[in-house]
Amino acid sequence: MNETLQVILTRRSTRKFLNKPIPGEDLDNILKAALHAPSGMGRQTWQFTAVKNREKIRMLAAAIEKVLGREGYDMYQPEVLIIPSNDKESPYGKEDNACALENIFLAAHSLGIGSVWINQLQGICDNPEIREILTSFGVPENHVVYGMAALGYADDVKSEKERIGKVVIVE
């Protein structure tokens, strides 16, 4: 099996991370993979904000916990949080960011770094408490966040999982 397919078929979501820094070169390559994702009509109306400060990540998690009423919410305490944001007016922003997130997850896995999709900001990024934090991170006021990538070295082991979706081939 080729290397790309091997990465795709062995990637798993990680929900428990070690307290171990991600090398700058690896993070740069993960972000480069995000920038190379497909975007509707090639518009690339996105921004990728990488938060490497665990205290700032905890601050955002605490705000999400408060706004959504999710006691103990911590985004799994990642080493890095990548926040793809997109212009609210972009007709393809959600899809573009989903493609970029997949590139992030696959690039991270190829480098031995775990990841998990964080959905909680969808629909609440304009809550004043959340927006204040996003703005402090440099996320533009006219951008929306559909999902985020929590990254770090895995402190859990994932085994193969049966795939239950259907595949139909029409000839």
Number of C-alpha atoms within 10 A of each C-alpha: 5 6 9 11 9 11 17 15 11 14 20 19 16 22 19 20 20 14 14 11 12 15 8 9 9 15 21 12 15 23 22 16 19 27 17 13 18 17 20 13 7 9 12 19 19 24 19 19 17 19 17 17 13 15 11 15 20 17 15 21 22 20 18 23 17 15 15 13 11 13 10 10 16 17 24 17 21 30 20 20 24 23 25 27 25 25 19 16 11 16 12 17 25 22 14 24 28 20 16 24 25 17 21 30 26 25 26 24 21 18 14 14 21 28 29 22 20 17 13 17 21 14 11 17 20 17 13 11 15 21 18 15 17 22 12 11 14 12 21 16 14 11 22 27 26 22 20 27 23 28 30 27 22 20 13 13 8 12 8 9 8 6 6 6 5 6 6 5 5 4 3
